């Protein structure tokens, strides 16, 4: 629901909105997603100034889905291998969907002052964002911790901390079964019984059949806590020197302060539920990341008869600092500044209906704190490959070229764009060694982040929209894309197609609208894609169909009801099973058919 105030004063208006969504997981019979959202905004218009303020709050709890392999999809395309029930066997119950959760709360606010004068326009927008949340998993064991301290170090957040929580230290092993006194048990020597699900079934230590009668299951609930505060501002201004010449400049400044920690909690009774002791038995790590970002730009726009010419320059300054709150790893600072980044564009208005354009832009992406997080031990790693890779890691950058035309009349709109992108220093995480079977809860596996050289992409995008027979519209869009790696690095081979990059996409839509009645049908086809770095997985093409129908009626009756809208939307009408996004080699199942009825009242 949303409430619009109208004019509170002669120059101020505002709105307040609230929404709640509650969804069951569409795969299986367990899991859910709940979200509450509040937003408020006001606008005050003065003689030359406009003051805008906005606040939003968002709270969500989502049970997640699991990526699967192509072979698993071909075996059963309806199941992502997460389970619906508690079996009491920790190894099996690590795949219990309601334990694969993400919880997060966001607050965001900004205040904008915009000035519009005769020749000068300017605005400044300070903002603040706070996010805290948790990611959950249920490892199939208790960690045997050695070392560490039960004294909480300075700078550590005290959430989920009890008198026996161990901070830091390392692990000497794990166990999944205990005797009645809580002592760790080992499997019967020589036991060959094995489970088969999930992740290959594990070993003897995971199978209750390898323990004597009276053994009790034991497992953990693992939390990754994250708390982040961002504050900063954007500012820009433009000045019209002459009717045909405008200069502009601006900046973006931000400081992001992010804490991340990992807690391990004992599951109280693995036979009955995944409920856990809220006092953690181990704080595995606790880190702080501070990222300072400054971006500055300037540009000039010339309008010369039928031509519009634009040229600009940008510069990024980005520093990332990591501090280990448990004192296990040394602090470090990494600078990932950009070179000067140039852009230029030209637009030619050939007629009132037809325009041609061409452009060039250099883009940049700094090394993210998430890369530093996953490489947290790289600076002091005993693995020379990892240590050197982190020291040499460079920010990503790309050169983008595009050109094309746009044509528009009252009844038809056409566009055609060709593009070429040269992407350098792409950062990719690559696992070293034999890897871990299943989920690496203890983060034992080594991952090296490398600049995998370059990616070269070229293609075309075309679209057409035509109004026909007064009340009908036909729309279609086509994308042809060719993206390939330009260097051989680790398991990436020069000339291979970029993993998960679509090569052919086609959309077609027919819609109708007259006297408040509306409806339509739309189809999207995605061609075959290579799913992994080695171009071994060839993901099948798929086509999904959506439809919608409804009516919108003006009421204006004595009850104050001014409008009523009723609609029915069906996404993936044919309930097509397909592989959507994911990561190279592991893919999410595309969402099945969704039928949504909507009823909206305006007062």
N, C-alpha and C positions, 0 to 999 in steps of 0.2 A: 504494500500500500504506500501511497505517496500523498502528502499534503502540500499544496501550493498556497502560499499566503496571499498572493496578489500583492498590491502595493501597500506595504506597511506604513511607509511615508510617501511623499511625492516622488522620491528617487530611490527607494529601497524595496526589494522583493526577496523572497527566500523560499526554500522548500525543505521538507523533511521526509525521508523515505525509510521504510523497513521491509526486509524480505526474509523469509525462512524457507529453506529447501531441505527436504528429508528424502533420501533415496536408499533403496535396497541395492546391494551389489547385483549387477545383471548376470554375473556368472555364479552358479551355485545357489545355495539357500542360506548363506550366512554372510555377515558383513553389511556395512551401511556407510552412508555419507551424509552428514548433517552440516548445515551452514546457516549462520545468522549474519545479517548485514544491515548496518545503519549508515545513512549518509545525510548530511545537511549542507546547505550552501546558501550564501546570500550574495547579492549584487547591489552595490550602491553606485548610481550614476550621477556624477557631478558635472560641472561645466566642461572641464577639459580632462577630468580624471574618471576612471572606473575602478572601484575597489571591489575585489572579489575574495571571498573566504570560503573554504570548504573543509569539512571534517568527515572522516569515514572510520568505521569500526567493523571488523570482520572476524568472525570466530568459526572455525571449521574443525571437524573431526572426520577423517576419511580413511576407510579401510581400502587397501590398495590391491592392485592386480600384479601378477607376475609375468615377466617376459618368458617366452618359450622358444625352443629351436624350431627350425623348419620341419625337421623329422617329427617332432612332437605334434606340430600342427597337422601334418599329414595323417598322423595316427588318430588324433581326436581334435578337431578344430573348435570344439565347444568348451574346452576345459584348459585353464591355465595352470593346472597342477597344484592349486591351493585347495584346502579341504574345508568341510563345513562342520565337522564334529570333533570333539575331544576323544581320543582313544585311550589316553593314559600312558602311551608310549612316547617319551620325549622326542625321539628321533622322528617319528611320524608327525607329531603335533607341532614341530617347527614350521610346518606348512599350513597351520590353522589360520584362515584368512583374517578373522577379527583381531589377531595379534600382529598383523602387518599394517600398522596404522601410522597416520600422520596427523598430528594435532597442532594447530597454529592459531595465533591471535595477532591481528594487525591493527595498528592505529596509524592514520595518516592525516596530516593537516597542512594546508598552505594558506598564505595570504598574499594576494597579488594587487599591486598598484600599477595601473596602466595609464599613460598620458598620451593624448592625441592632440597635437597642435597643428598649426598651418603647414609647417614643413618638417616638424620633428615629432616622431613617435618613440616612446620608450616604455619599458615595463620592468619591474623587479618582482621576483617571487621567492621569498624564503619558505622553506618547507621542513617538516619533521616527520619521520617514519619510525615506528617502533614495531618490532616483530619478536615474538617469543613462541616457542613451540617444541615439539618432541617427535622423534621418529622411533617406532617400536619394531622389535623383532623378538623371537623366542628361541634362543639357542638351546640345543638339546642336551646341555650339560651345565654343571657347576664348575666354575674356574677355580683351580687350586692356586691361590695367590701367594707369592713369596715376597718378602721385603715390604716396602712402603711404610706408611705411618697412619695411626688413627687420629693424629692431631691435624685439624683442618688447616691447610696452609693459607697464608694471607692472599687475598684476591680471588679466592674460590667461592662461587655461589653456594649457599647452604641448602639448596633444594634437595630433597630425598636423601638427606644425610642423617645417619644415626650414630650412636656412641661407638659402634663397632665397625663403621665404614672404614675401609682401608683406602688411603689415597696413594696412587702411584704403585710402585713395585712392578713385578712381572709375574708371569704365570709359569708354573712348573708342570702343569698338566691339567686334565679335566676328568670329570667322572659324571656318569649318568644314572648311577644307582647307589643306594646307601642302605646300611642296616638300620634297625630300629633306633639305634642311638645316634644316627646321623653320620656315621663313619663311612668314608668312601669304600666302595666295593670294586673289585676287579672281576672280569668275566672268568668263567671256568676255563682252565687251561685246556687247549685243544678243541674248544667249541668251534664248529664250522657252520652253525646255523646263521643265516643272514636274512635281514629284511630286504625287500626289493624296492621300497618307495620311502621317501623321495630321493633324488640325487644319487641313484645307484644303490641305495640300501645301507650304506655305512659298513661298519665292521662288527666284530663280536661284542665290543663294549657297548654298542647301541641296541643290541637285541636282548629283550628280557628273557628269552629262552636260554641265554648263556649264563644265567645267574641261578643260584639255588633259591628254593622257596623262601619267601619272607623278604626278598629284596624290594626296596621301595624306589620308585622312579624319582629323579631329581633333575630340575631344569631351571633355566634363568629367563628373566624378562629383561631385555637389553634396551636401554633408552639412550638415544642421542639427543641431548638438549641443545637448543640454539637460542640465543638472545642477541638481537641486533637493533642498534639505534643508528639511524641516518639523519643527518641534518645538513642543510646546505641552502643554496639559492641559485637561481638563474636570473640573468639580467641581459637585456638587449635593447638596442636603440637603432633607429634609422633616421637619416636626414636627407631631404630632397634638395640637392644643390641647385638643380634646374629641373624643369618639367620632365626632362629625359634622363636625368642622372641622379641615382640614389645610392648613398653609401650606408652600410650597416655594420655593426659590431656587437659582440656580446661575450658572455662568459658563463661557465657553470662551475660552481665550487661545491664540493661535498666531502664530509668526513663520515666514514662508516666504521662503527665500533661493534665488533661481533665476538661474542663468546660462544665456544662450543665445548661440550663435555660429554663423556660417555659413562653411564652408570650401569651396573649389573645388579639385578634384584633376584632374590630367590622366589620361585613360584611356590606358593604355600602348599598346594596339594595337586600335583600334576595329573592325578587320576580323575579329578572332578572338574577342574577349570584352569584358566590361565591367570587367575587372580594372584597378585604378587605382594610380597612384603614391601611396603612403601619406603622402608629404610634400606638403602643400597648396601650390599656387602663389599662392593668394590667400585671406586671411581678410577676407571682405567686411564683416562686422560682429561685434561682441562686446559684449554688454550684460548688465547685472545688474539684477534686479528684487527688491525687498524689500517684502513685504506683511505688515503688522501688523494682526491682527484681534482685537478683544475683543467678546464678546457676553455680555450680562447679562440675566437674567430673574427674575421673581418671579410666583408664582401662588397662588391660594387656591381650595380645593375644599370645598364644603358638601354634606353628605348629609342631606336633610330628608325623612324618610319615603320616599316612592317617587321622589323627585327627587334628582338629582346636578347641582349647579351649579358651574361652574368659570369663573374669570376670571384673566387674566394680562397681563403687560406685558413687552416686550423692548426692548433697545437694542443697536445695532451701532456700533462705532467701527472704521473701516477706513482705513488709510493705505497708499498705494503709492508707492514711490520708485524711480526709474530712474536708473542710472548707465551712461554709455557708456564702456566700458573702452578704446576707441580714441580717445577725446577728440573725436569728430566732432560730437556733439550735446551740448547743455547738459544737466546733470542737472535733474530736476524732482521735485516731490512733489505728489501729488493726494490729497485727503481725500474719502472718500465715505461719510460717516456717515449712519445712518438717523435718522428721527424716532422718537419713542416709538411702538412697535408694540403694539397692543392685541389681545387675543383673549378670547372668551367662548363658553361652551357650556352646554347644558342637556340632561339625559337624564331621561326619564320612564319608569319601569318600570310599564307598565299592568297586566301580569300576569306570571306566572313565565315565560311564553313570548314576550311581546310588549313591545318598548320603542320609544319615539319619541325622536328627537334633533334638535337644531338647533345650529348653531355659526357663529361669525364669527372670522376671523383676518386680520391684516395681515401680509404677507410682504415680504421685502426681499432684493435681490441687489446687491451692490456692483459697481462697475466692475472688471472682471477685469484681471489683468496681461496676459492674452492680447490684450485690446483695446488696452492701452498698447503692447504689442509690435508689433501690426500698424499702430498709429498712431505709431510711434516717432519720426517726424520731425514730428508734428503741431504740437508746441509752437513749432517754428521754421520751419514750412513756408511757402514763398512763396505757396502756394495759400490765399487768405484764407478760403475756405469750409471747408477742412480745419482750419485753425488755430482758427477761431472755433468749429467744431463740437466740437473736443476741449476747449476751455476751458469750454464750456457743458454738456458731457456730465454727465448726472445719473444716479444709481443707479436701478435698476428697483424698482418696488414694486407690490403687488397687494392688493386686498381680496377675500377669499374668503367666500362664504356657502354653507352647505349645510344640508339638513334631510332627514329621511326616517324610516324605521322598519326594525326587524329583528325577525324572528319565527323562533323555534327550538323544535323538539320533538325527540324521539328519532329521528324519521324524516325530517323536512323542515326545511330552513333557507331562509328568504326574506329578501331585503333590497331596499330601494328608496331611492335617494338622488337628490335634485335639487340642482343646484349653479349658482351664478352667480359669475363671477370678473371683476373689473374690473382689468385690468393696465395700469399707467401707465408711461411713460418706457421702453418696450421699446427695447433697444439693438440696432441692426441695421447691418451693414456694407454700404455701397452703393458700387459702382464708379463713378468719374467718367470722363467722356470716352469715347473709342471703345473703350477696353480693349485687351487683348493677345490675339492669336490663339494658342490653346494655353495652356501653363502659363507663368505669369509668373515665370521662374526668378530674374531679376535684381530682381524687385519694383519694376518701373518704373511700374506702374499706380498711380494714386492711389485710395485707398479712404477714404471718409468714414464715420465711425461716428456715427450720429444716434440721438437718442431719437425714435422714429417715432410718438410720440403714444401711443395706447392700443390695447388689445385687449379686447374684451368677449366672454366665453364663457359659454354657458349650456347646460344639458343635463341628462340623467338617466342614472343607472346602475342597472341592476336585475340580480339574480341569484337563481337557485333551485337547490337541491340536494336531491334526494329519494332515499332508500333504498327500493328496491322489490324484491319477491320475495326477500327475505332477503340475497341475495348481489350484487345489482345496484344501481348508482347512476346516476342521471340528473342532469346538471348543465347549466345554460345561463346565459349572461350577455349582457346587451344594453347598449350604450352609444349614446346619441344626443347629438350635440354640434354646437353652432352657434357658431363663433368668427369674429369679423370685426374689421377695423381700424376704429377710431373717429376717425381723423384722416387728412388727406391730407398726406403728407410725401414729397418726391422722387418716386420711381416707385411709391409706395404710395398707394392711393386709398381714401378713407373708404367703408365699406360693403362692400369686397371681403372675401371669405373669407380667413382666415389661411392662408398657403401651407403645404401638407402636413398640415393638420389633418384627421383623419378625421371624417366626418359620421355614419357609421353603422357599427357593429361588432357582430357577433353570433357567439357561441361556443356550441357544443353538444357535449356529451360523454356517452358511455355507457361504463361500466366494470363489470368483474366481478372478484370476489375470493372464493375459497373453498378451504380446505385447501391453501394455498400456491400455488394456480394463480391467475394474474391476467392481465388483458388489458383492452383497451378501444380505442375509436376516438373521435377528436375532430376537429371541423371548425371553422374560423374564417373568417368572411366579413368583408371590409373593403370598404365601399362606395366609390363614386367620390370623388376628392379633387381640389381645385385644387392644382397643383404649384408655381405661381410667384406673385410679388407681383401681377401684372397680371390674374390669373385667366384666362390664355390656355390653359395646359396643363391639360386635364382628364384626370387619370390614371384608367385603367380600374379597375373593381372586380376583386376576386379572391377566390377561396376556396381554402384549403389544408386538407388532411386529414392527420392523424397517426394512427398506430396503434402498439400495443405488446402484447406477449404474453410470458409467462414463467412460471417456477415457482420456488418457494423451499422448499428441503427441509432439515429438521434432520437432521444426520448422527450426531453423537456417537459416532464409531467409535474404534477403538484407535489410529489414526494421529494423533489430536488434532484432526481436522477436525470442527467443530461445525455448520457450515451451508454450504450451497451454493446459489447463486442464478444462474439462467440466464435471460436475457431478450433479446428482439429488439425494437428500436425502429425505426420508419420515420417520418421526418419528410417532409412534402410528398409523400405517397404517390403522387399523380397526376403528380408532376414538373411542377407548374404554373409557368409563367413569369409573373412579375409585377414591378412596380416597388415597392421597399420604401421605406426612408428616403433621406435625402440632404440637399441644400440646395435652396433655391428655384431651380427651373429645371434642376437636375442631380440625377440619381437613381441609386441603386445597384440593380442587378438582384437580386431576391430569390433566396435560395439554393435550388438545385434539390433533387431527392430525395436524402435521406441514409438509408442503412441501417446500423444499428449493432447488432452482437452483443456482449453483455456476459456475462462469466463471473466471478463473485465467490466467493471462498472465505474463510470465517471459521475461525480456529483458536483 
